Structures are given as structure tokens and as C-alpha cells.
């Protein structure tokens, strides 16, 4: 086995895994070596290395040394993200496909965990039901680099033997039922999400995703709308988050959604639920009346102020398509003055990310006034890096040469794959496009 590749898989070094597998001969990983690498990724908890392995020909159906296949292992161990990566083969025809019978078997394996006490089941498997010396560790662990998490239960005996699972079997059941077209009610999916009531858990997230993708969004909307004032905080969080997800597409129930959300803007006291209410309201209203959002610009919770700062983009709309001209330097805009004033206030917030969000919204807008330019200039020395980037980007997009110089200095040492690198590249592309348009216009004028 390629030791370098094995170490990269165990470390979750996705870039190295991708580079190394591309140097290997075709079908080199289709057999036992690829199977061992997939097992190493599973036991190390690095699901993000799986796509590169599958693309290189690793067989997700090939049994490991213990006689269990990777799909069944993931279903048994509650490794929801790992399982979904294995089954994503159907999106890539060059990968080895997982047969439906294996998915159905995995569904039954995961379902069995929903009716047992996880710790007792681990004890039973190790033959330690009465072993008082066994050490039980229950810990939340990250399973993605964007914040999704699971609870890991690990049982360790005095002789060193261990058994562990992630308690994300409800997410696996929900995911597989959806793939296999197994009917399940809205209330059942809610119950699974609320079992641990953690909005960042796999169980919660999978229930959200499946409900948002159902073929009858009107039915799902009305079910969720009936829960937005529920006495349970967790239920309100789930319902309002679902309404927010449903708002990402044009909906026939837009007016009804606004009627549901408008009173929640005034009465919702839980910051997490309110965050979703604000996001959903902004999406549904579009360039409509956003005055209901403005009072929350001074909310005590910085997460709410951050949300308002980024969602006020809906009141601004798309930036003007024509190039900025040095004469006159200021362009007209029709954004309500109270929205502009609120964004300027948020751009001076004590919370760095709130400032960054407000500056980002202003930077990409068509709002170009002396006050906005002065604000951006003042934040070129902001102690929060993202705020500096967006202030410099905003000035550069307004053809301010000093702002462009500062932006280029910030991006000089930034990797292109980082948010800073991509932001600088995006601004440079816009400016290059404007310059090309001007040259074309000048050439047309000459002829």
C-alpha cells in the first residue's frame, strides 16, 4: 500500500489524497488496497476523503476484512456523512454503484438502533453489561468542516477493548427512506430532529433537507407555519428554519408566508428562531417593505445584527450593470434612506462580523455617496480582517485607486481558495470587465 496516500487519508488531507490518487494507474484502487484505504478513512472519521477515493475507482460495496461492507458499517456506526458520501456514487456514473438491496439492508440496520439504548447495546456487544469498570465517553464531534456535528459514544473496558458509534442513526434512516421512497410523516421527521434538539446535528439537518425537498412545498409550508408560534422553543426553531429553507425558491404561497412571518418579527424572543424568521422574511419580501427588519439592527445578540446586515441586501437589489464612471463619481440609487442609515450604523458595530456583513452589503450595492465612501475609507484599518477586505473591495468597485491598492495588498499573500483570495479575484474580474467595456465603447465611438 502507498504509505503516503494512507497517511493522507488518515489525516483527512483531501488535497493530498486527490493529488496522489491521480498519479496512480487506472483500477489500481479497485481491489483490496482501495478497500483498505476506505476503511482507514472510515475509522479516522474523515468522510471528506471519500469522494477522491471513489473517483479513483475504490469499490464502496467491497467487504472489508471483517466481512462487513462499508455501507452496512456506516449504517451500524451512525456515520451519516460517511454513508451519504458512499451513496453519492449515483451522481457520478464513473464510480462503482451501490445496489438498492444494500441500501435497504442499511436502512434496517440503522432502524434497529432507534429502539435500543446505545450505551447498553455497546455493552452487550462487548459482553460487559454488568462491568462497572467500563468507561463511557459521550462527546459531540464535528463531522463536516461547516459545522455539522454528531454525538459519539465510546465504551472502553479495562482490558483495552473499545466500541463506539455516532448517534446519527435517525439521520441515516431519514436519508435512506427518502432515497427509497419510503413514506414518512412530517411529524415523524420533526420527532427525529427533536430527539436531541440540536440544530447543528445530523438528525436535525437531514430532517430539514428532506422536508424542504418534498414534492408538495405548499403542504410542507402550511404544516411548518402552524408551528411557528408553538410553546416549545425547539419546535419553533425547526419550523422557522424550514420556512427559511422553503423561501430560497419562488413560491405561490409568498403572500401567506409574509403574513405568517410578520408577527413573528415582533414577538419571537428566541434568537435562533428569530434568525430564521428574519432570513425567511427577507427572502419572501424581496425588494418589498423591509422596515420590520430594521429594529433588530440593535438586537443584543450579535448573530441577529449579523443577519440583518446581510439580509438588507434585498432592499438594495442587484448592483447597476453599467460601469462606474469617474464623472460624476456618485451614482443615483433608490434604496430607502432608513436602510442606508441602518447599514452605516451596522458597519460601525462593536461586533467585527456584523461590520463585515454590513460593509459587504454596501460594497456590492449601487449606493455611492460621500458618506458611504468615507465609511469604507475609515474601515481600511479595521481590526477585523473581513471588514477591511470588504471596505477595500467597496472602494475598488467605486473606482477608488487607493482602495484598489489596499485590496491588492491584502490579497497579495492570500490563497485563491480562501474567502479573501476569491473576493480579491472577483473584484479584479469585475474591474477588468468594466475596462473592456469602456475600450469597446471608445472603439465604437471612433468608428
C-alpha positions as CSV (number, residue, x, y, z in Angstrom):
1,X,0.0,0.0,0.0
2,X,1.1,3.5,-0.7
3,X,2.1,4.7,2.7
4,X,2.0,8.4,1.8
5,X,-1.6,8.0,0.5
6,X,-2.6,6.1,3.6
7,X,-1.3,8.8,5.9
8,X,-3.1,11.5,3.8
9,X,-6.4,9.6,4.1
10,X,-5.9,9.1,7.9
11,X,-5.1,12.8,8.3
12,X,-8.1,13.9,6.2
13,X,-5.7,15.8,3.9
14,X,-8.1,15.9,0.9
15,X,-5.9,17.9,-1.4
16,X,-3.0,15.4,-1.0
17,X,-5.4,12.5,-1.4
18,X,-6.7,13.9,-4.6
19,X,-3.3,14.6,-6.0
20,X,-1.9,11.2,-5.0
21,X,-4.7,9.1,-6.5
22,X,-4.4,11.0,-9.8
23,X,-0.9,9.7,-10.2
24,X,-1.9,6.0,-9.8
25,X,-2.6,3.7,-12.7
26,X,-6.3,3.1,-13.6
27,X,-8.0,0.4,-11.5
28,X,-5.1,0.4,-9.0
29,X,-7.5,1.0,-6.1
30,X,-10.4,-1.2,-7.4
31,X,-9.4,-4.1,-5.2
32,X,-8.1,-4.7,-1.6
33,X,-5.8,-1.7,-1.5
34,X,-8.6,0.7,-2.2
35,X,-10.9,-1.1,0.3
36,X,-8.2,-0.7,3.0
37,X,-7.9,3.0,2.3
38,X,-11.7,3.4,2.5
39,X,-11.7,1.6,5.8
40,X,-8.9,3.8,7.1
41,X,-11.0,6.9,6.2
42,X,-14.0,5.5,8.0
43,X,-12.1,4.7,11.2
44,X,-10.3,8.0,11.1
45,X,-13.6,9.8,10.7
46,X,-12.6,11.6,7.5
47,X,-15.6,11.4,5.2
48,X,-14.3,14.3,3.1
49,X,-11.6,12.0,1.7
50,X,-14.2,9.5,0.3
51,X,-15.1,11.3,-2.9
52,X,-11.5,11.3,-4.2
53,X,-11.2,7.6,-3.4
54,X,-14.5,6.7,-5.1
55,X,-13.4,8.8,-8.2
56,X,-10.2,6.8,-8.3
57,X,-12.1,3.5,-8.5
58,X,-12.5,2.4,-4.9
59,X,-15.4,0.0,-4.6
60,X,-17.9,1.1,-1.9
61,X,-19.6,-2.3,-1.9
62,X,-16.4,-4.4,-1.4
63,X,-16.4,-6.1,2.0
64,X,-13.6,-5.3,4.5
65,X,-11.6,-8.0,6.3
66,X,-14.3,-8.4,8.9
67,X,-16.8,-9.4,6.2
68,X,-18.9,-6.2,6.6
69,X,-19.3,-3.9,3.7
70,X,-18.7,-0.1,4.0
71,X,-22.4,0.8,3.6
72,X,-23.5,-1.5,6.3
73,X,-20.6,-0.4,8.6
74,X,-21.6,3.2,8.2
75,X,-25.3,2.4,8.9
76,X,-24.4,0.5,12.0
77,X,-21.9,3.0,13.4
78,X,-24.2,6.0,12.7
79,X,-21.7,7.6,10.4
80,X,-24.3,9.6,8.5
81,X,-21.9,11.8,6.4
82,X,-19.7,8.9,5.5
83,X,-22.7,6.9,4.3
84,X,-24.0,9.7,2.2
85,X,-20.6,10.1,0.5
86,X,-20.7,6.4,-0.3
87,X,-24.1,6.6,-1.8
88,X,-23.3,9.8,-3.8
89,X,-21.9,7.4,-6.5
90,X,-25.2,7.6,-8.4
91,X,-24.3,11.3,-9.2
92,X,-21.1,10.2,-10.8
93,X,-21.5,7.4,-13.4
94,X,-17.8,6.5,-13.5
95,X,-18.0,5.4,-9.9
96,X,-18.9,1.9,-8.7
97,X,-22.7,2.0,-8.0
98,X,-24.3,0.8,-4.7
99,X,-27.2,-1.6,-5.4
100,X,-30.6,-0.8,-3.9
101,X,-30.6,-4.1,-1.9
102,X,-27.6,-2.8,0.0
103,X,-29.3,0.5,0.8
104,X,-32.4,-1.4,2.0
105,X,-30.3,-3.6,4.2
106,X,-28.5,-0.5,5.6
107,X,-31.9,1.1,6.4
108,X,-32.9,-1.9,8.5
109,X,-29.5,-1.8,10.3
110,X,-29.9,1.9,11.2
111,X,-33.6,1.5,12.2
112,X,-32.6,-1.2,14.8
113,X,-30.7,1.5,16.7
114,X,-33.8,3.7,17.1
115,X,-35.3,1.2,19.6
116,X,-32.3,0.5,21.8
117,X,-30.2,2.3,24.4
118,X,-26.9,3.0,22.6
119,X,-24.7,2.5,25.6
120,X,-26.4,-0.8,26.6
121,X,-26.1,-2.0,23.0
122,X,-22.3,-1.3,23.1
123,X,-22.0,-3.1,26.4
124,X,-23.9,-6.0,25.0
125,X,-21.6,-6.3,22.0
126,X,-18.5,-6.2,24.3
127,X,-20.1,-8.6,26.8
128,X,-19.9,-6.0,29.5
129,X,-23.5,-5.4,30.6
130,X,-22.5,-5.7,34.3
131,X,-19.0,-4.3,34.0
132,X,-18.9,-1.3,36.4
133,X,-15.3,-0.6,35.4
134,X,-16.2,0.3,31.9
135,X,-15.5,3.9,30.9
136,X,-18.2,5.7,28.9
137,X,-17.4,8.8,26.9
138,X,-20.2,10.8,25.4
139,X,-18.9,13.7,23.3
140,X,-20.1,16.0,20.5
141,X,-17.7,15.8,17.5
142,X,-17.6,17.8,14.2
143,X,-18.4,15.7,11.1
144,X,-18.1,18.4,8.5
145,X,-15.9,21.5,8.2
146,X,-19.0,23.7,8.0
147,X,-20.3,23.0,11.5
148,X,-22.4,19.8,11.3
149,X,-21.9,17.6,14.3
150,X,-22.8,14.3,15.9
151,X,-22.7,12.7,19.4
152,X,-20.1,10.0,19.8
153,X,-20.5,7.3,22.4
154,X,-17.3,5.3,23.2
155,X,-17.2,2.4,25.6
156,X,-13.7,1.3,26.9
157,X,-13.2,-1.7,29.0
158,X,-10.4,-2.3,31.5
159,X,-8.7,-4.8,29.1
160,X,-8.5,-2.0,26.4
161,X,-11.3,-3.2,24.2
162,X,-13.4,-0.5,22.7
163,X,-16.7,0.0,20.9
164,X,-18.1,3.3,19.6
165,X,-20.9,4.8,17.5
166,X,-22.2,8.2,16.4
167,X,-25.8,8.6,17.4
168,X,-26.9,9.8,14.0
169,X,-29.0,6.8,13.1
170,X,-32.1,8.9,12.7
171,X,-30.4,11.0,10.0
172,X,-29.4,7.8,8.2
173,X,-33.0,6.4,8.4
174,X,-34.4,9.7,7.1
175,X,-31.8,9.8,4.3
176,X,-32.4,6.2,3.2
177,X,-36.2,6.4,3.4
178,X,-36.1,9.4,1.2
179,X,-33.9,7.6,-1.4
180,X,-36.0,4.5,-1.3
181,X,-39.3,6.5,-1.5
182,X,-40.5,5.2,1.9
183,X,-43.4,7.4,3.1
184,X,-42.9,9.1,6.4
185,X,-45.0,11.9,8.0
186,X,-43.9,15.5,8.7
187,X,-44.5,14.8,12.4
188,X,-42.2,11.8,12.4
189,X,-39.4,13.8,10.9
190,X,-39.9,16.5,13.4
191,X,-39.7,14.0,16.2
192,X,-36.4,12.7,14.9
193,X,-35.0,16.2,14.7
194,X,-36.2,17.0,18.3
195,X,-34.8,13.8,19.8
196,X,-31.6,15.7,20.7
197,X,-33.0,19.1,19.6
198,X,-29.6,20.2,18.3
199,X,-29.9,22.5,15.2
200,X,-26.3,21.6,14.2
201,X,-26.9,17.8,14.5
202,X,-27.0,15.4,11.5
203,X,-30.5,14.2,12.7
204,X,-31.9,17.8,12.6
205,X,-30.2,18.7,9.3
206,X,-31.3,15.7,7.4
207,X,-35.0,16.1,8.5
208,X,-34.7,19.7,7.3
209,X,-33.3,18.8,3.9
210,X,-35.8,16.1,3.2
211,X,-38.8,18.2,4.2
212,X,-37.6,21.1,2.1
213,X,-37.3,18.9,-0.9
214,X,-40.7,17.3,-0.7
215,X,-42.7,17.4,-4.0
216,X,-45.6,19.4,-2.3
217,X,-44.0,22.5,-0.8
218,X,-47.4,24.1,-0.1
219,X,-48.3,21.2,2.2
220,X,-45.0,21.4,4.0
221,X,-45.3,25.2,4.3
222,X,-48.7,25.0,5.9
223,X,-47.5,22.3,8.3
224,X,-44.5,24.4,9.4
225,X,-46.5,27.7,9.5
226,X,-48.7,26.0,12.1
227,X,-45.8,25.5,14.4
228,X,-44.1,28.9,14.3
229,X,-45.8,30.0,17.5
230,X,-45.5,26.7,19.3
231,X,-44.7,26.9,23.0
232,X,-41.7,24.6,22.5
233,X,-38.6,26.7,21.6
234,X,-37.0,23.7,19.7
235,X,-40.2,23.2,17.7
236,X,-40.2,26.9,16.7
237,X,-36.6,26.7,15.8
238,X,-37.2,23.8,13.5
239,X,-40.4,25.3,11.9
240,X,-38.9,28.7,11.2
241,X,-35.7,27.2,9.8
242,X,-37.8,25.1,7.5
243,X,-39.7,28.2,6.3
244,X,-36.4,29.9,5.6
245,X,-35.3,26.9,3.5
246,X,-38.5,26.9,1.6
247,X,-38.0,30.6,0.8
248,X,-35.0,30.0,-1.4
249,X,-37.2,29.5,-4.4
250,X,-40.1,31.5,-5.8
251,X,-43.3,30.2,-4.1
252,X,-47.0,30.6,-4.8
253,X,-47.6,31.0,-1.0
254,X,-45.3,34.0,-0.8
255,X,-48.0,36.4,0.5
256,X,-49.2,33.8,3.0
257,X,-45.7,33.3,4.2
258,X,-45.2,37.0,4.8
259,X,-48.4,37.1,6.8
260,X,-47.1,34.2,8.9
261,X,-43.7,35.7,9.5
262,X,-44.5,39.4,10.0
263,X,-45.9,39.0,13.6
264,X,-43.1,36.7,14.5
265,X,-40.6,39.5,13.7
266,X,-42.2,41.4,16.6
267,X,-42.9,38.6,19.1
268,X,-40.2,35.9,18.7
269,X,-37.8,36.0,21.7
270,X,-35.5,33.1,20.9
271,X,-32.5,34.4,18.9
272,X,-32.1,31.2,16.9
273,X,-35.7,31.1,15.8
274,X,-35.7,34.9,15.2
275,X,-32.6,34.5,13.0
276,X,-34.6,32.1,10.7
277,X,-37.6,34.4,10.8
278,X,-35.5,37.4,9.6
279,X,-33.9,35.3,6.9
280,X,-37.2,33.9,5.6
281,X,-38.9,37.2,5.7
282,X,-36.2,38.9,3.7
283,X,-36.2,36.2,1.1
284,X,-40.0,36.2,0.7
285,X,-40.3,40.0,0.6
286,X,-37.6,40.6,-1.9
287,X,-37.5,44.3,-2.6
288,X,-40.7,44.8,-0.7
289,X,-41.1,46.5,2.7
290,X,-38.2,45.5,5.0
291,X,-38.9,48.0,7.8
292,X,-39.8,45.1,10.0
293,X,-36.1,44.1,10.0
294,X,-34.7,47.4,11.0
295,X,-35.4,47.4,14.7
296,X,-33.4,44.2,15.0
297,X,-30.3,46.1,13.9
298,X,-29.8,46.9,17.6
299,X,-30.6,43.5,18.9
300,X,-28.5,42.4,21.9
301,X,-27.4,39.2,20.2
302,X,-24.7,39.8,17.6
303,X,-25.9,36.9,15.5
304,X,-29.2,38.8,14.9
305,X,-27.3,42.0,13.9
306,X,-25.2,40.0,11.5
307,X,-28.3,38.5,9.9
308,X,-29.9,41.9,9.5
309,X,-26.7,43.3,7.9
310,X,-26.5,40.6,5.3
311,X,-30.3,40.3,4.6
312,X,-30.7,44.1,3.9
313,X,-29.3,43.3,0.5
314,X,-32.8,42.5,-0.5
315,X,-33.8,46.2,-0.1
316,X,-30.9,47.2,-2.4
317,X,-31.3,44.7,-5.2
318,X,-28.8,43.9,-7.8
319,X,-25.9,46.4,-8.4
320,X,-26.1,48.5,-11.5
321,X,-24.8,46.7,-14.6
322,X,-23.1,49.7,-16.2
323,X,-19.6,50.5,-15.4
324,X,-18.8,53.1,-12.7
325,X,-17.7,56.4,-14.3
326,X,-15.3,58.9,-12.7
327,X,-17.6,61.8,-13.8
328,X,-19.9,62.1,-12.0
329,X,-18.4,60.0,-9.1
330,X,-21.7,59.5,-7.4
331,X,-24.5,57.5,-9.0
332,X,-28.2,57.6,-8.1
333,X,-29.9,54.9,-6.1
334,X,-33.4,54.2,-4.9
335,X,-32.6,52.4,-1.6
336,X,-34.8,53.8,1.2
337,X,-32.7,56.2,3.3
338,X,-33.5,54.3,6.6
339,X,-32.0,51.2,5.1
340,X,-28.8,53.0,4.1
341,X,-28.6,54.6,7.6
342,X,-29.1,51.2,9.2
343,X,-26.3,49.7,7.2
344,X,-24.0,52.6,8.0
345,X,-24.8,52.1,11.7
346,X,-24.2,48.3,11.4
347,X,-20.9,48.9,9.7
348,X,-19.7,50.6,12.9
349,X,-21.0,47.8,15.2
350,X,-18.8,46.6,18.1
351,X,-19.0,43.1,16.6
352,X,-16.5,42.5,13.8
353,X,-18.6,40.1,11.7
354,X,-21.5,42.5,11.8
355,X,-19.3,45.3,10.5
356,X,-18.0,42.9,7.8
357,X,-21.5,41.9,6.7
358,X,-22.7,45.5,6.5
359,X,-19.7,46.5,4.5
360,X,-20.1,43.6,2.2
361,X,-23.7,44.5,1.6
362,X,-22.8,48.2,0.9
363,X,-19.7,47.2,-1.2
364,X,-21.7,45.2,-3.7
365,X,-24.6,47.7,-3.9
366,X,-25.1,50.7,-6.2
367,X,-25.1,53.0,-3.2
368,X,-22.3,55.6,-3.8
369,X,-22.4,58.6,-1.6
370,X,-19.7,60.6,0.2
371,X,-20.9,59.2,3.5
372,X,-20.5,55.6,2.2
373,X,-17.1,56.2,0.7
374,X,-15.9,57.9,3.9
375,X,-17.2,55.0,5.9
376,X,-15.3,52.5,3.7
377,X,-12.1,54.5,3.9
378,X,-12.3,54.6,7.7
379,X,-12.6,50.8,7.8
380,X,-9.5,50.2,5.7
381,X,-7.7,49.9,9.0
382,X,-10.4,47.9,10.8
383,X,-9.0,45.4,13.3
384,X,-11.4,42.8,11.9
385,X,-9.8,41.3,8.7
386,X,-13.0,40.6,6.8
387,X,-14.2,44.2,7.4
388,X,-11.0,45.5,5.9
389,X,-11.4,43.3,2.8
390,X,-15.0,44.4,2.1
391,X,-14.2,48.1,2.8
392,X,-11.3,47.9,0.3
393,X,-13.5,46.0,-2.2
394,X,-16.2,48.5,-1.9
395,X,-13.9,51.4,-2.7
396,X,-12.2,49.5,-5.6
397,X,-15.6,48.8,-7.1
398,X,-16.2,52.5,-6.9
399,X,-13.0,53.1,-8.9
400,X,-11.1,54.4,-5.9
401,X,-7.5,53.8,-6.7
402,X,-6.3,53.8,-3.1
403,X,-9.0,51.3,-2.1
404,X,-7.8,49.1,-5.0
405,X,-4.2,49.3,-3.9
406,X,-5.2,48.3,-0.3
407,X,-7.3,45.4,-1.7
408,X,-4.3,44.2,-3.7
409,X,-2.0,44.4,-0.8
410,X,-4.5,42.3,1.3
411,X,-4.8,39.7,-1.4
412,X,-1.1,39.5,-2.2
413,X,-0.4,36.7,0.2
414,X,-3.9,35.1,0.1
415,X,-4.6,31.7,-1.3
416,X,-7.1,31.8,-4.1
417,X,-9.3,29.2,-2.4
418,X,-9.7,31.3,0.7
419,X,-12.6,33.8,1.0
420,X,-10.1,36.7,0.8
421,X,-8.5,35.3,-2.3
422,X,-11.8,34.8,-4.0
423,X,-13.1,38.2,-3.0
424,X,-10.0,39.9,-4.5
425,X,-10.2,37.8,-7.6
426,X,-13.9,38.7,-8.0
427,X,-13.3,42.4,-7.8
428,X,-10.4,42.2,-10.2
429,X,-12.6,40.4,-12.7
430,X,-15.3,43.0,-12.4
431,X,-12.9,45.8,-12.9
432,X,-11.3,44.1,-15.9
433,X,-14.7,43.6,-17.5
434,X,-15.6,47.3,-17.0
435,X,-12.3,48.3,-18.6
436,X,-13.0,46.0,-21.6
437,X,-16.5,47.6,-21.9
438,X,-15.0,51.0,-21.9
439,X,-12.4,50.1,-24.6
440,X,-15.2,48.7,-26.7
441,X,-17.3,51.7,-26.3
442,X,-14.4,54.0,-27.2
443,X,-13.6,51.9,-30.3
444,X,-17.2,52.1,-31.4
445,X,-17.2,55.8,-30.9
446,X,-14.1,56.3,-33.0
447,X,-15.6,54.3,-35.9
